[in-house]
Amino acid sequence: MVRFENVGMRYGAGPEILRDISLRLEAGSFHFLTGTSGAGKSSLLKLMYLAERPSRGLISLFDRDIATMPRRQMPALRRKIGVVFQDFRLIDHLSAFDNAALPLRVAGIPEHQIKEHVTELLTWVGLADLLTAKPPTLSGGQQQRVAIARAVIRRPSLLLADEPTGNVDEELALRLMRLFEELNKLGTTLLIATHNKSLVDRFDHPCLHLAAGELRVERARKRSA
């Protein structure tokens, strides 16, 4: 699903943010990505959803080398990837329902199916009474839940989430994690970036840890969720 070989990344002429990153995410796997603020977690995710290019090394997504892939083929590849951004990136003039429905409408899904699926998902994340609300009227945690709903509504092949539980309480964080695990059971490959070590320790998933731009693989300690 995802393969990095000796990948380095820098912004402009600055120092390398990521150094010699090598990893493999197998199809259907679930990993956490941890590290302190500034460790490079968001930069690593940007490489995976093709928002940035590496300064060196090989990146392969869905068995395709992105360095040799024609630019015209990249939009189709991106549609296989769901992303939960740390800054949400909701469209302010659209309702919560219409923000979450965007991927389905782009895909040409019939409107009656969109209404059913989006309403069900937003209800599940606790937003049943806010379907018509627009992002500027929502709290940070509510906006985050809309962003998560938008990212998972099409059951992407690969889901990348940058601090998806950062603005919600522990109870809701666990509920969202259960949503991610259900999505994983349906075949989606997940990489969840978080600095919440206590949350990571509740689940038995491998953990990729970034420190000073370098990556190591750990195992999260199993606890009851």
HUHU-V383824 format. One line per field, one symbol per residue. burial: 1 if it has 16 or more other ideal C-beta (glycine too) atoms within 10 Angstrom, else 0. Layout:
burial: ???
//
This chain:
burial: 111100101100000011101010100011111110001111111111110101001011100001000000000010001111110101000011111111110000100001001110110110100110111001000111111111111101111111111011000111111011001100011111110100110110101111001010000100000
//
